[in-house]
Amino acid sequence: MKKETLDFEGALKKLETIVQKLESPAVPLQEGFALYEEGMQLSARMKRELNEIEKKVKILQKDAKGDLQEADFEPEENE
């Protein structure tokens, strides 16, 4: 069976659906575990995508003369 390819937004929507299902007490243990594994895989993939995008993001800063200079984006450590 061919694995579907989701864009970031599609993966986020699927992850939200998985979380909603996991919050239901009616989900059997085996199904819940399979959903959990799928959610963790989606989450890891999305984190990798975000990290790659962060590497590409540039910010503009004014130097002492007031001219704009391009610099790399450096996320805060607690993210």
Backbone as JSON Lines, residues from 0, in Angstrom:
{"i":0,"aa":"M","n":[0.83,-1.18,0.0],"ca":[0.0,0.0,0.0],"c":[0.88,1.25,0.0]}
{"i":1,"aa":"K","n":[0.58,2.19,-0.85],"ca":[1.37,3.41,-0.98],"c":[1.07,4.34,0.2]}
{"i":2,"aa":"K","n":[2.14,4.85,0.82],"ca":[1.98,5.79,1.92],"c":[1.58,7.15,1.37]}
{"i":3,"aa":"E","n":[0.6,7.77,2.01],"ca":[0.18,9.08,1.55],"c":[1.21,10.13,1.98]}
{"i":4,"aa":"T","n":[1.39,11.13,1.15],"ca":[2.31,12.2,1.46],"c":[1.5,13.43,1.85]}
{"i":5,"aa":"L","n":[1.72,13.89,3.06],"ca":[0.99,15.05,3.56],"c":[1.92,16.25,3.61]}
{"i":6,"aa":"D","n":[1.37,17.42,3.31],"ca":[2.14,18.63,3.54],"c":[2.08,18.93,5.05]}
{"i":7,"aa":"F","n":[2.75,19.97,5.48],"ca":[2.83,20.28,6.91],"c":[1.44,20.49,7.5]}
{"i":8,"aa":"E","n":[0.61,21.26,6.81],"ca":[-0.73,21.55,7.31],"c":[-1.58,20.29,7.39]}
{"i":9,"aa":"G","n":[-1.45,19.41,6.4],"ca":[-2.17,18.15,6.41],"c":[-1.72,17.26,7.57]}
{"i":10,"aa":"A","n":[-0.41,17.24,7.81],"ca":[0.13,16.45,8.92],"c":[-0.37,17.0,10.25]}
{"i":11,"aa":"L","n":[-0.43,18.33,10.37],"ca":[-0.93,18.94,11.6],"c":[-2.39,18.58,11.84]}
{"i":12,"aa":"K","n":[-3.19,18.64,10.79],"ca":[-4.61,18.3,10.9],"c":[-4.77,16.83,11.32]}
{"i":13,"aa":"K","n":[-3.97,15.95,10.72],"ca":[-4.03,14.53,11.06],"c":[-3.6,14.31,12.51]}
{"i":14,"aa":"L","n":[-2.58,15.03,12.95],"ca":[-2.12,14.91,14.33],"c":[-3.21,15.38,15.31]}
{"i":15,"aa":"E","n":[-3.9,16.45,14.96],"ca":[-5.01,16.92,15.8],"c":[-6.11,15.87,15.9]}
{"i":16,"aa":"T","n":[-6.4,15.21,14.78],"ca":[-7.42,14.15,14.77],"c":[-6.99,12.98,15.67]}
{"i":17,"aa":"I","n":[-5.72,12.62,15.59],"ca":[-5.19,11.54,16.41],"c":[-5.32,11.89,17.89]}
{"i":18,"aa":"V","n":[-4.98,13.12,18.26],"ca":[-5.09,13.55,19.66],"c":[-6.54,13.47,20.13]}
{"i":19,"aa":"Q","n":[-7.46,13.91,19.3],"ca":[-8.88,13.84,19.67],"c":[-9.3,12.39,19.92]}
{"i":20,"aa":"K","n":[-8.86,11.48,19.06],"ca":[-9.21,10.07,19.23],"c":[-8.6,9.52,20.51]}
{"i":21,"aa":"L","n":[-7.34,9.89,20.78],"ca":[-6.67,9.38,21.98],"c":[-7.32,9.89,23.26]}
{"i":22,"aa":"E","n":[-7.95,11.03,23.2],"ca":[-8.62,11.58,24.37],"c":[-9.93,10.86,24.68]}
{"i":23,"aa":"S","n":[-10.4,10.06,23.75],"ca":[-11.64,9.31,23.95],"c":[-11.36,8.06,24.79]}
{"i":24,"aa":"P","n":[-12.14,7.85,25.85],"ca":[-11.93,6.65,26.66],"c":[-12.39,5.37,25.95]}
{"i":25,"aa":"A","n":[-13.1,5.51,24.83],"ca":[-13.63,4.35,24.12],"c":[-12.6,3.69,23.2]}
{"i":26,"aa":"V","n":[-11.42,4.28,23.04],"ca":[-10.4,3.73,22.14],"c":[-9.75,2.52,22.8]}
{"i":27,"aa":"P","n":[-9.79,1.36,22.13],"ca":[-9.13,0.16,22.68],"c":[-7.62,0.37,22.81]}
{"i":28,"aa":"L","n":[-7.02,-0.34,23.72],"ca":[-5.6,-0.19,24.02],"c":[-4.71,-0.32,22.78]}
{"i":29,"aa":"Q","n":[-4.89,-1.37,21.99],"ca":[-4.04,-1.59,20.81],"c":[-4.2,-0.47,19.79]}
{"i":30,"aa":"E","n":[-5.43,-0.04,19.58],"ca":[-5.67,1.06,18.64],"c":[-5.05,2.35,19.17]}
{"i":31,"aa":"G","n":[-5.2,2.57,20.46],"ca":[-4.61,3.76,21.07],"c":[-3.1,3.79,20.92]}
{"i":32,"aa":"F","n":[-2.48,2.63,21.12],"ca":[-1.02,2.55,20.98],"c":[-0.6,2.81,19.54]}
{"i":33,"aa":"A","n":[-1.33,2.26,18.58],"ca":[-1.02,2.5,17.16],"c":[-1.19,3.98,16.82]}
{"i":34,"aa":"L","n":[-2.25,4.59,17.34],"ca":[-2.46,6.03,17.11],"c":[-1.33,6.84,17.73]}
{"i":35,"aa":"Y","n":[-0.92,6.46,18.93],"ca":[0.18,7.16,19.62],"c":[1.46,7.09,18.78]}
{"i":36,"aa":"E","n":[1.78,5.9,18.29],"ca":[2.99,5.75,17.46],"c":[2.91,6.61,16.2]}
{"i":37,"aa":"E","n":[1.75,6.59,15.55],"ca":[1.58,7.4,14.34],"c":[1.72,8.89,14.67]}
{"i":38,"aa":"G","n":[1.15,9.3,15.78],"ca":[1.25,10.7,16.2],"c":[2.68,11.11,16.49]}
{"i":39,"aa":"M","n":[3.43,10.24,17.13],"ca":[4.83,10.54,17.43],"c":[5.66,10.65,16.15]}
{"i":40,"aa":"Q","n":[5.37,9.79,15.16],"ca":[6.08,9.86,13.89],"c":[5.75,11.16,13.15]}
{"i":41,"aa":"L","n":[4.48,11.52,13.16],"ca":[4.07,12.79,12.53],"c":[4.74,13.97,13.23]}
{"i":42,"aa":"S","n":[4.73,13.94,14.55],"ca":[5.32,15.03,15.33],"c":[6.82,15.17,15.03]}
{"i":43,"aa":"A","n":[7.52,14.06,14.97],"ca":[8.96,14.09,14.67],"c":[9.22,14.64,13.27]}
{"i":44,"aa":"R","n":[8.4,14.2,12.31],"ca":[8.56,14.69,10.94],"c":[8.32,16.19,10.86]}
{"i":45,"aa":"M","n":[7.28,16.65,11.55],"ca":[6.95,18.07,11.52],"c":[8.06,18.89,12.2]}
{"i":46,"aa":"K","n":[8.63,18.36,13.28],"ca":[9.72,19.06,13.95],"c":[10.93,19.18,13.03]}
{"i":47,"aa":"R","n":[11.23,18.1,12.29],"ca":[12.36,18.15,11.34],"c":[12.11,19.22,10.28]}
{"i":48,"aa":"E","n":[10.86,19.26,9.76],"ca":[10.52,20.27,8.75],"c":[10.69,21.68,9.29]}
{"i":49,"aa":"L","n":[10.21,21.91,10.51],"ca":[10.33,23.24,11.11],"c":[11.8,23.61,11.32]}
{"i":50,"aa":"N","n":[12.6,22.65,11.75],"ca":[14.04,22.92,11.95],"c":[14.71,23.3,10.63]}
{"i":51,"aa":"E","n":[14.35,22.61,9.55],"ca":[14.91,22.95,8.24],"c":[14.48,24.35,7.8]}
{"i":52,"aa":"I","n":[13.24,24.69,8.05],"ca":[12.75,26.02,7.68],"c":[13.46,27.09,8.5]}
{"i":53,"aa":"E","n":[13.65,26.83,9.8],"ca":[14.35,27.79,10.66],"c":[15.75,28.08,10.13]}
{"i":54,"aa":"K","n":[16.4,27.06,9.58],"ca":[17.76,27.24,9.05],"c":[17.76,28.2,7.86]}
{"i":55,"aa":"K","n":[16.63,28.27,7.15],"ca":[16.54,29.1,5.96],"c":[16.05,30.52,6.24]}
{"i":56,"aa":"V","n":[15.48,30.72,7.41],"ca":[14.89,32.02,7.73],"c":[16.0,33.03,8.03]}
{"i":57,"aa":"K","n":[15.85,34.19,7.46],"ca":[16.78,35.29,7.71],"c":[16.01,36.44,8.35]}
{"i":58,"aa":"I","n":[16.7,37.22,9.14],"ca":[16.07,38.4,9.72],"c":[16.85,39.63,9.28]}
{"i":59,"aa":"L","n":[16.17,40.74,9.3],"ca":[16.82,42.01,8.97],"c":[17.02,42.8,10.25]}
{"i":60,"aa":"Q","n":[18.25,43.29,10.44],"ca":[18.57,44.09,11.61],"c":[19.21,45.38,11.14]}
{"i":61,"aa":"K","n":[18.95,46.44,11.89],"ca":[19.6,47.71,11.58],"c":[20.95,47.75,12.27]}
{"i":62,"aa":"D","n":[21.98,48.19,11.51],"ca":[23.29,48.35,12.12],"c":[23.39,49.74,12.75]}
{"i":63,"aa":"A","n":[24.55,50.08,13.25],"ca":[24.74,51.36,13.94],"c":[24.44,52.56,13.04]}
{"i":64,"aa":"K","n":[24.61,52.42,11.74],"ca":[24.35,53.5,10.79],"c":[22.88,53.57,10.39]}
{"i":65,"aa":"G","n":[22.1,52.57,10.79],"ca":[20.69,52.54,10.41],"c":[20.42,51.76,9.14]}
{"i":66,"aa":"D","n":[21.47,51.17,8.58],"ca":[21.31,50.35,7.38],"c":[20.84,48.95,7.77]}
{"i":67,"aa":"L","n":[20.03,48.34,6.9],"ca":[19.55,46.99,7.16],"c":[20.61,45.97,6.79]}
{"i":68,"aa":"Q","n":[20.83,45.01,7.69],"ca":[21.78,43.93,7.47],"c":[21.06,42.6,7.66]}
{"i":69,"aa":"E","n":[21.36,41.65,6.81],"ca":[20.75,40.33,6.92],"c":[21.53,39.5,7.93]}
{"i":70,"aa":"A","n":[20.8,38.76,8.78],"ca":[21.42,37.88,9.77],"c":[20.63,36.59,9.83]}
{"i":71,"aa":"D","n":[21.28,35.53,10.31],"ca":[20.59,34.25,10.48],"c":[19.64,34.34,11.66]}
{"i":72,"aa":"F","n":[18.54,33.62,11.56],"ca":[17.57,33.53,12.64],"c":[18.11,32.55,13.67]}
{"i":73,"aa":"E","n":[18.13,32.96,14.92],"ca":[18.58,32.08,15.99],"c":[17.44,31.94,17.0]}
{"i":74,"aa":"P","n":[16.76,30.78,17.0],"ca":[15.63,30.59,17.91],"c":[16.1,30.54,19.35]}
{"i":75,"aa":"E","n":[15.18,30.85,20.26],"ca":[15.51,30.78,21.68],"c":[15.75,29.33,22.07]}
{"i":76,"aa":"E","n":[16.58,29.12,23.07],"ca":[16.95,27.77,23.5],"c":[15.78,26.98,24.06]}
{"i":77,"aa":"N","n":[14.78,27.62,24.64],"ca":[13.7,26.9,25.3],"c":[12.62,26.43,24.33]}
{"i":78,"aa":"E","n":[12.8,26.58,23.04],"ca":[11.78,26.16,22.06],"c":[11.95,24.74,21.67]}
